[in-house]
């Protein structure tokens, strides 16, 4: 039999649980927005190619929220405010709604609407009533996916209208979208019954399950991770998250799930054994987890891996990080056909190197990457699926079926170290002061609950248990610390603590003062815009963020934070990434260099007084002092450590000899990473 490459897509659909169940209010609107943009479009792109199969991972806590939006009167803070007449908005509501109305991708979602871009460019946020009404309507239209733009009459008509929207237009649009959301879950059921998609699930509220089973797993994955002060375990909750997900899936789809994508690809031996005892056939994680468990040959991720327990087994699939991250983080900046041909050529290379049939797993977020693609990635997916349809040596398939294919090489595993999809550890969710504070609050709340639980009735106990499960979601810990930035960090913080406050309210107890206080720090000192390096950085000089991990853990100088009291509109460069490995320092200047090619330059000044001028060009350049650099989407610079030593570096941006920006404005980038990484780095 001729060998084949089984290509297994898994598109992970998930959003945090934004509802405060005690008040019933949904605090942030992202489930609604992704529902009209991504949750229908992604399977719709696929259905046009009947021979192409894919797995969609639907998180139960997402599905619960999605169902809530089928009600036109859903208690969503943003939508309720949006429905009000603009001339009736209070100053507070006006400010609140405007904050959200520019949360659209500038290039792919705002610019295509001339009126929206016009309002985007307006300095300040002092809009007239008619401008605000246009802005509200255009924000929603910018989030409408391609299915809606091609099939929904109201959407088509309002896009054509372009400006001058009325209150009636806005309400008609919102009503149509509420009706549309009722089609989303039935659409998945339809494709599931047709056999074109498989649906997997995740523990109910998307927790980092290995940390719930045993928080010491964080130190097994990375011995240098600082653990929170704690006592106790959430193992019972971890098992309940699994069982609740299975029960919900079975109720919704009429059968048990066959597979799990654990939240954040986070696995441990004990967690997977619990899945196997519930007859879950397969689960997925990242290739790094397999490597850290003693399998250092990349070809092993293309085999059928089986993890053995005392009485059971489970099939494990490990994501090809490079291919998955190319789709998630890189191809959005490519020409669509070139990106597809590049992906297929990489698959062909894997196929050609394999002596027998192999299995390649592309697993990634199914909703957040597409706003960075033109036209919500429709062209990319149509080109991709069309090309795959033509490749006789590729067969897209489901994980469960691939596990039964004995033409693919097999691999038996008897142990597996805990880890996640990011660096094979849990440092994104534990270890930072803010993250550990959140864990400590969880344990503190549990300890107080255990003292009181015997006095509570079953109805109250059920509500409290639900609040605990929601508070264990990975998302809260993702946004704590300095790994990721969001302008809504304080909102995420408040919502996490709200779930803990709800537990005390349900117990009839006074809420502890520390839980009332924000975890997120707002540092107003002059140096607050600098974040030091945590990991060694070795950047590929290509003028792009090549992949998700390239600058992960780097130092960041956020010029927007440095200039928080000033407008950034006239500034070109908004951030500086910096880091180093054993021999070199790396710098990335993040900004739009389009107007600076051939007539712009960066002057680098070292603490020693040495100055170097680097003309801004797209090709790779070298300087005699040991500096290499290239500019494309960003400017990446590599320099020998000896140039910096223990000093700092600053930059000036010139165009046609005129100074356009001084960065940083008040200081230099100090490469403390030369010392700091020694205590943060791990093997």
C-alpha positions in Angstrom: 0.0 0.0 0.0 1.3 3.4 -0.9 2.2 5.5 2.1 0.0 8.5 3.0 0.4 11.6 5.2 -2.6 11.9 7.5 -3.1 15.6 8.2 -5.2 16.2 11.3 -6.5 19.7 11.9 -7.8 20.8 15.3 -9.4 24.2 15.6 -9.8 25.2 19.3 -12.8 27.4 20.0 -12.7 29.0 23.4 -13.3 32.2 25.3 -13.2 32.9 29.1 -16.4 32.8 31.1 -17.4 36.4 31.1 -20.7 36.1 33.1 -21.0 36.9 36.7 -23.6 34.2 37.6 -24.7 35.9 40.8 -25.8 39.1 39.0 -26.4 37.3 35.7 -24.5 40.0 33.8 -22.0 39.2 31.0 -19.1 41.6 31.6 -17.3 41.5 28.2 -18.8 40.8 24.7 -16.1 38.6 23.1 -18.2 35.5 22.8 -20.8 37.5 20.8 -18.2 39.1 18.6 -16.4 35.8 17.8 -19.8 34.2 17.2 -20.6 36.6 14.4 -17.1 36.4 12.9 -15.5 33.0 13.5 -17.6 30.2 15.0 -19.7 29.9 11.9 -17.2 30.9 9.3 -14.5 28.4 10.2 -16.7 25.3 9.6 -18.4 27.1 6.6 -15.0 27.5 4.9 -14.5 23.7 5.4 -17.9 22.6 4.1 -17.2 23.9 0.7 -14.6 21.1 0.3 -16.4 17.8 1.2 -13.2 15.8 1.0 -11.5 17.9 3.7 -12.0 16.9 7.3 -11.2 18.7 10.5 -11.7 18.5 14.3 -13.3 21.4 16.1 -12.7 21.6 19.9 -15.6 23.3 21.6 -15.1 24.2 25.2 -18.3 23.7 27.3 -18.0 27.0 29.1 -18.0 28.7 25.7 -21.0 26.7 24.5 -23.0 27.8 27.6 -22.3 31.4 26.9 -23.0 31.0 23.2 -26.4 29.7 24.0 -27.1 32.8 26.1 -26.7 35.0 23.1 -29.6 33.3 21.3 -31.8 35.4 23.5 -32.2 38.9 22.0 -32.5 40.4 25.5 -29.2 38.8 26.7 -27.8 40.5 29.8 -24.6 41.6 28.2 -23.2 44.9 29.6 -21.8 46.0 26.2 -24.8 45.0 24.1 -27.3 46.6 26.6 -25.3 49.8 26.4 -25.0 49.6 22.6 -28.8 49.3 22.2 -29.4 52.6 24.0 -29.9 55.7 21.9 -26.7 57.7 21.7 -28.3 60.9 22.9 -29.5 59.1 26.0 -26.0 57.8 27.0 -24.6 59.1 30.3 -21.1 60.4 30.3 -20.0 57.2 32.0 -21.7 54.9 29.5 -20.4 57.0 26.6 -16.8 56.6 27.8 -17.4 52.9 28.4 -18.8 52.1 25.0 -16.1 54.1 23.1 -13.4 52.1 24.9 -14.6 49.0 23.0 -15.4 50.5 19.7 -11.8 50.5 18.4 -11.1 46.9 19.5 -10.9 45.9 15.8 -7.8 45.1 13.8 -6.8 48.4 12.2 -5.6 47.1 8.8 -8.1 44.3 8.2 -11.3 45.4 10.0 -11.2 49.2 10.3 -9.5 50.4 7.1 -11.9 48.5 4.7 -14.7 50.8 6.1 -13.9 54.3 4.9 -16.1 56.0 7.5 -14.8 53.7 10.3 -11.2 54.6 9.4 -12.0 58.3 9.3 -13.4 58.1 12.8 -10.4 56.0 13.9 -8.0 58.8 12.8 -9.9 61.5 14.7 -7.7 62.7 17.4 -9.2 62.5 20.9 -12.4 60.6 21.5 -14.9 63.5 21.4 -17.5 62.3 19.0 -20.8 63.9 18.0 -24.0 61.8 18.4 -24.1 61.0 14.7 -20.4 60.0 14.7 -20.9 57.8 17.6 -23.9 56.1 16.0 -21.8 55.4 12.9 -19.0 54.1 15.0 -21.2 51.7 16.9 -22.7 50.3 13.8 -19.4 50.0 11.9 -17.8 48.3 14.9 -20.4 45.5 14.7 -20.2 45.3 10.9 -16.4 45.0 11.1 -16.8 41.9 13.3 -19.3 40.3 10.9 -17.8 37.3 9.2 -17.9 36.4 5.5 -20.9 34.2 5.8 -22.9 37.2 7.2 -21.5 39.6 4.6 -22.5 37.3 1.8 -25.8 35.9 3.1 -27.5 38.3 5.6 -29.5 41.0 3.9 -29.3 43.5 6.8 -25.5 43.2 6.9 -25.1 43.6 3.1 -27.4 46.6 3.1 -25.7 48.4 5.9 -22.2 47.7 4.5 -23.3 49.2 1.3 -24.8 52.2 3.1 -21.4 52.9 4.7 -22.3 55.9 6.9 -25.2 58.0 8.2 -26.7 55.1 10.2 -29.9 55.5 12.3 -30.8 54.0 15.6 -33.2 51.7 13.7 -30.4 50.5 11.5 -28.3 49.6 14.6 -31.1 47.8 16.3 -32.1 45.9 13.2 -28.5 44.7 12.8 -28.3 43.5 16.4 -31.6 41.7 16.2 -30.5 39.9 13.0 -27.3 38.8 14.6 -29.1 37.4 17.6 -31.2 35.3 15.3 -28.1 34.2 13.4 -26.3 33.0 16.6 -29.1 30.4 17.0 -27.8 28.7 13.8 -24.2 28.2 15.1 -24.5 25.1 17.3 -27.0 23.4 15.0 -24.5 24.0 12.1 -21.8 22.0 14.0 -24.3 19.2 14.7 -25.1 19.1 11.0 -21.5 18.7 9.9 -20.9 16.2 12.7 -23.7 14.1 11.4 -22.5 14.4 7.8 -19.1 13.0 9.0 -17.1 16.0 7.8 -16.1 17.2 11.2 -15.2 15.6 14.6 -16.0 17.6 17.8 -13.7 17.2 20.8 -14.0 18.9 24.2 -12.0 20.3 27.1 -12.5 20.1 30.9 -15.5 22.3 31.5 -14.1 25.7 32.4 -10.7 25.4 30.7 -8.5 24.8 33.7 -4.8 24.0 33.8 -5.7 20.5 35.0 -2.2 19.3 36.0 -1.9 22.2 38.5 -5.3 21.3 39.9 -4.2 17.7 40.4 -1.0 18.7 42.0 0.5 22.2 41.9 4.0 20.7 42.3 3.6 19.8 38.6 4.7 23.3 37.9 8.1 22.5 39.5 8.4 19.2 37.7 7.9 21.1 34.4 10.4 23.8 35.4 12.2 23.6 38.8 12.8 27.3 38.7 9.2 28.3 38.8 8.3 30.0 42.1 5.2 28.4 43.7 2.5 30.2 45.6 2.0 29.7 49.3 -0.7 27.1 49.5 -2.1 24.1 51.3 -4.5 21.6 49.9 -5.4 20.4 46.4 -8.1 20.9 43.7 -7.9 17.3 42.5 -11.6 16.7 43.1 -12.5 19.8 41.1 -10.2 18.7 38.3 -12.1 15.4 38.0 -15.4 17.3 38.2 -14.3 19.5 35.3 -13.7 16.4 33.2 -16.9 14.7 34.2 -19.0 17.8 33.7 -17.5 18.3 30.2 -18.4 14.7 29.2 -21.9 15.0 30.6 -22.5 18.4 28.8 -21.1 17.1 25.5 -23.3 13.9 25.7 -26.4 16.0 26.4 -25.7 18.4 23.5 -24.5 16.0 20.8 -26.2 12.8 21.8 -23.0 10.7 22.4 -19.9 10.7 24.5 -16.8 12.6 23.2 -14.0 10.5 21.8 -11.2 13.1 22.4 -10.0 16.0 24.5 -7.8 19.0 23.8 -6.8 19.7 27.4 -6.8 23.5 28.1 -3.6 25.0 26.8 -2.5 21.5 25.8 -1.6 21.0 29.5 -1.2 17.3 30.4 0.2 15.1 33.2 0.3 11.3 33.5 -2.4 11.3 36.3 -4.7 13.6 34.3 -4.6 11.5 31.2 -5.1 8.3 33.2 -8.4 9.8 34.5 -9.4 10.5 30.9 -8.6 6.9 29.9 -10.7 5.5 32.8 -13.7 7.4 31.3 -13.0 5.7 27.9 -11.7 8.8 26.2 -9.8 7.4 23.3 -7.4 10.3 22.5 -6.0 13.6 23.7 -3.5 16.1 22.3 -0.6 18.2 23.6 2.5 19.9 22.2 5.6 18.3 20.8 7.7 19.9 23.6 5.9 17.7 26.2 7.0 14.6 24.2 10.6 15.9 23.9 10.8 16.6 27.7 9.6 13.0 28.3 12.6 11.6 26.7 11.7 11.5 23.0 14.2 13.8 21.3 13.6 12.8 17.7 11.0 15.0 16.0 9.8 12.1 13.8 8.2 10.7 17.0 5.5 13.3 16.8 4.4 11.9 13.4 3.8 8.4 14.9 0.8 7.0 16.6 1.7 7.4 20.3 0.0 5.3 22.9 0.4 6.1 26.6 0.0 3.0 28.9 -1.5 2.9 32.4 -2.0 -0.1 34.7 -5.3 -1.1 33.1 -6.0 1.4 30.3 -4.3 3.3 27.4 -4.9 6.5 25.6 -3.8 7.7 22.2 -1.8 10.9 22.3 -1.3 13.3 19.4 1.4 16.0 19.6 1.1 19.2 17.6 3.7 20.2 15.1 4.6 23.5 16.7 6.3 25.0 13.6 3.4 24.3 11.2 0.7 25.3 13.7 2.5 28.5 14.7 3.1 29.4 11.0 -0.7 29.5 10.5 -1.4 31.1 13.9 1.3 33.8 13.9 3.2 34.1 10.5 1.2 33.4 7.4 -1.1 36.3 8.0 1.6 38.5 6.7 2.2 36.4 3.5 0.5 36.3 0.2 -2.2 33.7 0.6 -1.1 31.4 -2.2 2.6 31.7 -1.2 1.6 30.7 2.4 -0.3 27.7 1.2 2.5 26.5 -1.1 5.0 27.0 1.7 2.9 24.9 4.1 2.3 22.1 1.6 6.0 22.0 0.7 6.8 21.6 4.4 4.3 18.7 4.6 5.9 17.2 1.5 9.3 17.3 3.2 7.9 15.4 6.2 6.2 12.9 3.8 9.4 12.4 1.8 11.5 11.8 4.9 9.1 9.2 6.3 9.7 5.6 5.3 6.0 4.8 5.9 2.7 6.5 6.4 2.8 9.3 9.0 0.5 11.6 11.0 0.9 15.4 11.2 -1.1 17.3 13.7 -1.9 21.0 13.2 -3.5 22.3 16.3 -4.2 26.0 17.2 -6.6 28.6 18.2 -9.6 28.6 15.9 -10.7 32.2 16.4 -8.1 34.8 17.3 -5.6 34.6 14.5 -8.0 35.4 11.6 -8.4 39.2 12.2 -4.7 39.4 11.2 -5.4 37.9 7.8 -7.1 39.7 4.9 -10.8 39.0 4.7 -10.9 37.0 7.9 -8.6 34.4 6.3 -11.3 33.3 3.8 -8.8 33.4 0.9 -6.2 31.5 2.8 -8.5 28.7 3.8 -10.1 28.4 0.4 -6.6 28.2 -1.2 -5.4 25.7 1.5 -8.3 23.3 1.3 -8.3 23.5 -2.5 -4.6 22.6 -2.6 -5.0 19.8 -0.1 -7.8 18.4 -2.1 -5.4 18.0 -5.1 -2.6 16.3 -3.1 -3.1 12.6 -3.5 -0.5 11.8 -0.9 -2.3 13.8 1.8 -5.4 12.6 3.6 -7.1 14.9 6.1 -8.6 12.8 8.9 -9.9 12.5 12.4 -7.7 11.7 15.4 -9.7 8.7 16.4 -9.4 7.1 12.9 -5.7 7.9 12.6 -5.1 6.1 15.9 -6.5 2.9 14.3 -4.4 3.2 11.2 -1.7 0.4 11.5 0.2 1.6 8.5 1.5 4.5 10.6 4.5 3.8 12.8 3.5 3.3 16.5 5.3 4.4 19.7 4.5 3.1 23.2 4.9 5.5 26.1 4.9 4.4 29.7 5.5 7.8 31.3 4.9 11.4 30.4 6.1 14.5 32.2 3.7 17.3 32.9 3.7 20.3 30.5 1.7 22.6 28.2 1.8 24.0 24.6 4.1 26.9 25.6 7.7 25.7 26.3 6.5 22.5 27.8 5.9 24.1 31.2 3.3 26.1 33.1 5.1 29.5 33.6 2.4 31.4 31.7 -0.1 30.5 34.4 2.0 30.3 37.6 5.2 31.7 39.1 4.8 35.5 38.6 3.8 37.5 41.7 0.4 38.3 40.3 -0.3 34.8 39.1 0.7 33.3 42.5 -1.4 35.9 44.3 -4.4 34.6 42.3 -3.6 31.0 43.2 -3.2 31.9 46.9 -6.6 33.6 46.9 -8.1 30.4 45.4 -6.6 28.3 48.1 -7.5 30.8 50.9 -11.1 30.8 49.7 -11.3 27.0 49.6 -9.9 26.8 53.1 -12.6 29.3 54.3 -15.3 27.3 52.4 -14.3 24.0 54.0 -14.9 25.5 57.4 -18.4 26.5 56.5 -19.6 23.9 54.0 -21.4 21.6 56.5 -23.8 24.5 57.3 -24.8 25.1 53.7 -27.8 23.6 51.8 -27.3 21.7 48.6 -28.5 24.5 46.3 -26.0 26.9 47.8 -23.2 24.3 47.7 -23.9 23.8 44.0 -23.6 27.5 43.2 -20.4 27.8 45.2 -18.9 24.8 43.5 -19.6 26.4 40.1 -17.9 29.6 41.2 -14.8 27.6 42.1 -14.8 25.9 38.8 -15.1 29.1 36.9 -12.3 30.7 39.0 -10.0 27.8 38.0 -10.0 28.8 34.3 -6.6 29.3 32.7 -7.6 32.6 31.3 -7.4 34.6 34.5 -3.8 33.5 35.1 -2.9 34.1 31.4 -3.5 37.8 31.8 -1.8 38.2 35.1 1.9 39.0 35.1 3.9 40.5 32.3 3.8 37.7 29.7 0.8 39.2 27.8 -0.7 42.7 27.6 -4.3 43.7 27.4 -5.9 47.1 28.0 -8.6 45.1 29.8 -6.3 43.5 32.4 -8.1 45.3 35.3 -11.4 44.0 34.0 -10.1 40.4 33.9 -8.7 40.9 37.4 -12.0 42.2 38.7 -14.0 39.4 37.2 -11.7 36.7 38.6 -11.9 38.2 42.1 -15.7 38.6 41.6 -16.1 34.8 41.4 -14.3 34.5 44.7 -16.3 37.3 46.3 -19.5 35.5 45.1 -18.4 32.4 47.2 -18.2 34.5 50.3 -21.5 36.2 49.5 -23.2 32.8 49.0 -21.7 31.6 52.4 -23.0 34.7 54.1 -19.5 35.6 55.1 -17.6 38.9 55.0 -15.4 39.2 51.9 -11.7 39.3 52.9 -10.1 42.7 52.3 -7.2 41.2 50.2 -9.8 39.7 47.7 -11.4 43.1 47.4 -8.0 44.6 46.4 -6.8 44.5 42.8 -4.1 42.0 42.0 -3.0 43.9 38.9 -0.5 46.6 39.8 -0.8 50.0 38.2 2.8 51.3 38.4 3.0 55.0 37.8 6.7 55.4 38.2 8.9 56.7 35.4 10.5 53.2 34.8 7.3 51.2 34.7 7.4 50.9 30.9 10.4 48.5 31.1 10.0 44.8 31.5 13.2 42.7 31.9 14.0 39.6 29.9 13.0 36.3 31.5 14.5 33.9 28.9 17.3 33.7 26.4 16.4 35.1 23.0 17.8 34.1 19.7 15.9 35.9 17.0 16.0 35.0 13.3 16.8 38.1 11.4 14.0 38.3 8.8 12.2 41.5 9.8 9.2 39.6 11.0 7.9 37.9 14.2 8.8 34.6 12.7 6.9 32.5 15.2 5.2 32.8 18.6 8.2 31.7 20.6 10.8 33.9 18.9 10.5 36.8 21.3 8.6 35.0 24.1 10.1 36.0 27.5 12.0 38.9 26.0 12.4 42.3 27.6 9.9 44.9 26.5 10.0 48.7 26.5 6.5 49.9 25.9 6.8 53.4 24.6 3.0 53.7 24.9 3.3 53.2 28.6 6.3 55.6 28.8 4.2 58.3 27.1 0.9 57.4 28.8 0.1 61.1 29.3 0.8 61.9 25.6 -0.8 61.0 22.3 1.1 58.2 20.5 -0.6 59.1 17.1 2.5 60.8 15.7 5.0 58.2 16.9 6.2 55.4 14.5 7.7 52.9 16.9 5.5 51.8 19.9 7.6 49.0 21.5 11.2 47.7 21.7 11.8 44.0 22.3 15.2 43.1 23.6 17.1 40.0 24.8 20.2 38.0 24.4 21.7 34.5 24.2 25.2 33.4 25.0 27.0 35.6 22.5 24.7 38.2 21.1 22.1 40.8 22.0 18.9 41.1 19.9 16.6 44.1 19.5 13.3 44.5 17.7 11.8 47.8 16.9 8.0 47.4 16.5 6.4 49.9 14.2 5.4 50.8 10.6 8.5 51.4 8.6 6.8 51.6 5.2 7.6 55.3 4.6 11.2 55.0 5.8 12.6 52.5 3.3 15.5 54.0 1.4 15.1 57.5 3.1 15.2 56.6 6.8 17.8 55.5 9.2 18.2 54.4 12.8 21.0 55.9 14.9 22.1 53.6 17.7 23.9 55.2 20.6 25.7 53.1 23.2 26.6 54.1 26.8 30.2 54.3 25.8 29.3 57.2 23.5 29.7 55.2 20.3 27.1 55.9 17.6 26.2 53.8 14.6 23.9 54.7 11.8 21.8 51.9 10.2 20.0 52.8 6.9 16.5 51.2 6.9 16.5 48.6 4.1 14.7 45.4 3.5 17.8 43.3 2.8 20.0 41.9 5.5 22.8 44.3 6.3 26.0 44.1 8.3 28.1 46.7 10.0 31.8 46.5 10.7 31.3 46.8 14.5 29.5 43.4 14.6 26.0 44.5 14.0 23.5 42.8 11.6 20.0 44.0 10.9 17.0 43.9 8.6 13.8 45.8 8.3 10.4 44.5 7.0 7.3 44.3 9.2 9.6 45.2 12.1 13.3 46.1 12.4 15.5 43.3 13.9 19.0 44.0 15.1 21.7 41.6 16.2 24.9 42.8 17.9 27.8 41.3 19.8 27.6 41.6 23.6 30.9 43.4 23.8 29.3 46.4 22.2 26.9 46.8 25.1 28.9 45.3 28.0 27.1 46.5 31.2 25.8 49.7 29.7 22.7 50.7 27.8 21.5 51.6 24.3 19.1 54.1 22.8 17.9 54.9 19.3 16.9 57.8 17.1 14.7 57.5 14.1 15.5 59.8 11.1 13.7 60.5 7.9 15.5 62.4 5.2 17.9 63.6 7.9 15.2 64.9 10.2 14.7 63.4 13.6 11.3 61.7 13.9 11.5 59.9 17.2 13.8 59.5 20.1 13.4 56.1 21.9 13.3 55.6 24.7 12.4 59.2 25.4 14.0 59.6 28.8 16.4 56.7 29.3 18.3 53.8 27.7 17.5 50.2 27.2 19.6 48.5 29.9 20.5 44.9 29.1 20.0 43.6 32.6 19.1 40.3 30.8 22.9 39.7 30.6 22.7 39.0 34.3 19.0 38.3 35.0 18.7 35.3 32.6 21.2 33.3 34.7 18.6 32.9 37.5 15.6 32.6 35.2 17.0 30.3 32.5 16.4 26.5 32.7 17.5 23.6 30.6 
